[in-house]
Amino acid sequence: MTARKSEKDGGKLHLKWVRSAICAPVKQKRVIKGLGFTRLNQIVERPDTAAIRGMVAKVPHLVEIVQ
């Protein structure tokens, strides 16, 4: 098995929702909701994993990484 980073060992990502998803496709709206955003300009903290980075890569025009 491959070793995984635990939340203690891995870093955190601070994500900010910067652009509205009103005209975005449904899949992109689901990614925003999956990241835990509920309102615009909200900053959430997520573990730095490949899954979270993949979600951010799907909506780079709506979300930015802070810090």
C-alpha positions as CSV (number, residue, x, y, z in Angstrom):
1,M,0.0,0.0,0.0
2,T,1.1,3.5,-0.6
3,A,1.5,5.9,2.4
4,R,-1.1,8.7,2.5
5,K,-0.6,12.0,4.2
6,S,-2.8,12.4,7.1
7,E,-4.4,15.7,8.0
8,K,-1.8,16.2,10.7
9,D,1.1,15.7,8.3
10,G,-0.4,17.4,5.2
11,G,-1.0,21.0,4.7
12,K,-4.2,22.9,4.5
13,L,-5.6,24.9,1.5
14,H,-7.5,28.1,2.1
15,L,-10.0,28.5,-0.7
16,K,-12.0,31.6,-1.6
17,W,-15.1,31.7,-3.8
18,V,-14.6,34.8,-5.9
19,R,-17.0,34.5,-8.8
20,S,-20.7,33.6,-8.9
21,A,-21.7,30.2,-10.3
22,I,-25.1,31.5,-11.7
23,C,-24.2,30.9,-15.3
24,A,-21.9,28.0,-14.7
25,P,-22.9,24.5,-15.8
26,V,-24.5,22.2,-13.2
27,K,-21.4,20.1,-12.8
28,Q,-19.4,23.2,-11.8
29,K,-22.1,24.2,-9.3
30,R,-21.9,20.8,-7.7
31,V,-18.1,21.2,-7.4
32,I,-18.6,24.5,-5.6
33,K,-21.1,22.9,-3.2
34,G,-18.8,19.9,-2.8
35,L,-16.0,22.2,-1.7
36,G,-18.3,23.5,1.1
37,F,-19.1,26.9,-0.2
38,T,-22.4,28.5,0.7
39,R,-21.9,32.2,-0.2
40,L,-19.7,34.3,-2.4
41,N,-16.4,35.6,-1.0
42,Q,-16.4,32.9,1.6
43,I,-13.1,31.3,2.7
44,V,-13.0,27.6,3.6
45,E,-10.1,25.5,4.8
46,R,-9.7,22.0,3.2
47,P,-6.9,19.4,3.5
48,D,-4.3,19.5,0.8
49,T,-5.2,16.3,-1.1
50,A,-5.2,15.3,-4.7
51,A,-9.1,15.1,-4.6
52,I,-9.5,18.7,-3.4
53,R,-6.8,20.0,-5.9
54,G,-8.7,18.2,-8.7
55,M,-11.9,19.9,-7.7
56,V,-10.2,23.3,-7.6
57,A,-8.7,22.6,-11.1
58,K,-12.2,22.1,-12.5
59,V,-13.3,25.6,-11.4
60,P,-10.2,27.8,-11.5
61,H,-12.3,30.7,-12.8
62,L,-14.6,30.6,-9.8
63,V,-12.2,29.8,-6.9
64,E,-8.8,31.0,-5.9
65,I,-6.3,29.6,-3.4
66,V,-5.5,32.2,-0.6
67,Q,-2.0,32.2,0.9
